[in-house]
Amino acid sequence: MNGDWCTNDGARKLKDKIESYWRDRGYDVNINLVEGGFIAAMRSGRTDVRSNMVNGMPTRRGGGSDHSASEFSAASWHG
């Protein structure tokens, strides 16, 4: 299914997309894929995408310096 982020392939694409987005803006994010078991409501297995971001924002800049992304304005999301 196209756009299904819960499958293994979809979760991997989403992981790559998020990492690329933040890397282009100078941030490092850690994203892990966690295999979930069979979910009766979904009638399938799932893969969870988990990160070290807080409220969708990275917690540190690339290059090892320890800055939050709080200065990253919400307006830049609409640009």
Beta strands, then each sheet from edge to edge (+ up, - down):
strand 1: 27-28
strand 2: 31-39
strand 3: 44-51
strand 4: 60-61
sheet 1: 1+ 4-
sheet 2: 2+ 3-
end
